[in-house]
Amino acid sequence: MTYQVPAGEPPLGALACPEPEDRPDLWPTTARRTPDGELALGGLTVSEILTDAPSPVFVLDEADLRGRAASWAAAMHEEFWPSYGMAGGEAFYAGKAFLATKVAQWALEEGMGIDTASRGELTVSLAALQEVGGEDATRLGLHGNGKTQAEIAVALGHHLGHLVLDSLEEVELAARAVRDLRANGVFGPEETGRVMVRLTTGVHAGGHEFIATAHEDQKFGLSVHAGTARQAIDVIIAAPELELHGLHSHIGSQIMDLAGFREAARVVLTLRHEVAADTGHLCPEVDLGGGYGIAYTGADPVPPSPAEVARTLAETVRELCTELGDPVPHVSVEPGRSVAGPTTVTLYTVTGLKRVELGEGTSRLYVSIDGGMSDNIRPALYEAAYTALVANRRPDPSVGLTRARVVGKHCESGDVVVRDVDLPADLSVGDVLAVPATGAYGRSMASSYNLFTRPGVRWVREGESGWILRPETIDDLLRLEG
Ligand SMILES: *Cc1c(COP(=O)(O)O)cnc(C)c1O
């Protein structure tokens, strides 16, 4: 039986999900079909994984996450190796993509630092630092707008490497926090708080306006062009409590083209130069942020590797500093999505099928699954595209395909997980669908809408598995009631 696709849509087959062997960058590195046709991750088939884990479940390939973290750490380390005029480089994992103690621990063990944006993320990162026997909280950072004095005091008290101030008010709060820390003996009488300043450079990049964060008309950062950044910098340099460690820029998310980073680096390094010329203070560090894109579907290009990104950034920074006549700063980056995204696959079970006739013999198959916008809000929030593969069996090519939409169980018509995908025409209730690249901004943005219990995150590695986060239960939800 052949089903015609709705008018104006790509031909049948064009939207089929690539198998792991066809697009390895879309899948965790250990993903493959077993000889009997099941998808396997970390040496376990999906039926083995689902024996120990209720569906839906996020499955995270530990080896893949460690490999990505190690690649970023090595790339920044090597490209900014402190010789030939370079001053070192470092990669911080942006924990908001997905953070749990184990994941933070793996990133730290593989040589990355961790960036955080809340008390919760910072607490988990400090716990992970302790797990790896590390004392050195210069490997941790705290970002975010609207930080409270208490949050700033925690960051300063732990001597975080990156405390990125986002407003003039936060500069005041940081100075006050240092005075308190001196008064209660946590800091020595002359000790200063190390801070950075988040700049808006006017450069914005990335797929979707809602997630492009370097517009001037937005909540983050201090404007280079309007002069508020310089104002904050001057206050920090003059403050006896504070030490201006560096300048920070984050230009957006899901960026594939590195040109935006060149532009942002120019604005940041030029400001660094001007500040040095006027005040004599040359910032030792520049942080160029995160936002490095990944593939979500077969239509996306293969993204640049960490080594390519680091090489481009190193060339750019070297060139600009030569032009300006400045020593090269220590350079850091903060990838989140590109560390966690491709490491994880969500497994869903098909719970219902509904064929909707669209006229002239065309139709769309609506595929209901046992999850939805509560475990993946990105399609509803950003119109993000995903794809899905039948994972519990190898589809028989002679059966043909049908144009499908994978939808959740929530009371919203926008509750879509995969807007357009070609699935086998014999798809049945009980089949397992694997949605790749859900490791970033999936579980971390999950909600309990409709009083759904949030899915667990299962690590897999060489035939073994365990929980990173166990699945929530109804009891967990009821426990919150007053
Ligand atoms: C979100 C964010 C990141 C990470 O972004 P990705 O797109 O996940 O790489 C890094 N730095 C800052 C300041 C951010 O807000």
The ligand as a Tripos MOL2 file, in Angstrom:
@<TRIPOS>MOLECULE
LIG
   15    15     1     0     0
SMALL
NO_CHARGES

@<TRIPOS>ATOM
      1 C1         23.1550   28.5690   26.7440 C.3       1 LIG1
      2 C2         24.5040   29.1000   26.9690 C.ar      1 LIG1
      3 C3         25.6090   28.3400   26.5880 C.ar      1 LIG1
      4 C4         25.5160   27.0110   25.8860 C.3       1 LIG1
      5 O1         24.8290   27.1050   24.6880 O.3       1 LIG1
      6 P1         24.7910   25.8420   23.6930 P.3       1 LIG1
      7 O2         23.9630   26.3230   22.5680 O.co2     1 LIG1
      8 O3         24.1390   24.7290   24.4490 O.co2     1 LIG1
      9 O4         26.1910   25.5250   23.3370 O.co2     1 LIG1
     10 C5         26.8590   28.8600   26.8590 C.ar      1 LIG1
     11 N1         27.0060   30.0530   27.4750 N.ar      1 LIG1
     12 C6         25.9470   30.7990   27.8540 C.ar      1 LIG1
     13 C7         26.1800   32.0860   28.5220 C.3       1 LIG1
     14 C8         24.6700   30.3490   27.6090 C.ar      1 LIG1
     15 O5         23.6310   31.0920   27.9960 O.3       1 LIG1
@<TRIPOS>BOND
     1     1     2 1
     2     2     3 ar
     3     2    14 ar
     4     3     4 1
     5     3    10 ar
     6     4     5 1
     7     5     6 1
     8     6     7 2
     9     6     8 1
    10     6     9 1
    11    10    11 ar
    12    11    12 ar
    13    12    13 1
    14    12    14 ar
    15    14    15 1
@<TRIPOS>SUBSTRUCTURE
     1 LIG1         1 GROUP 0 **** ****
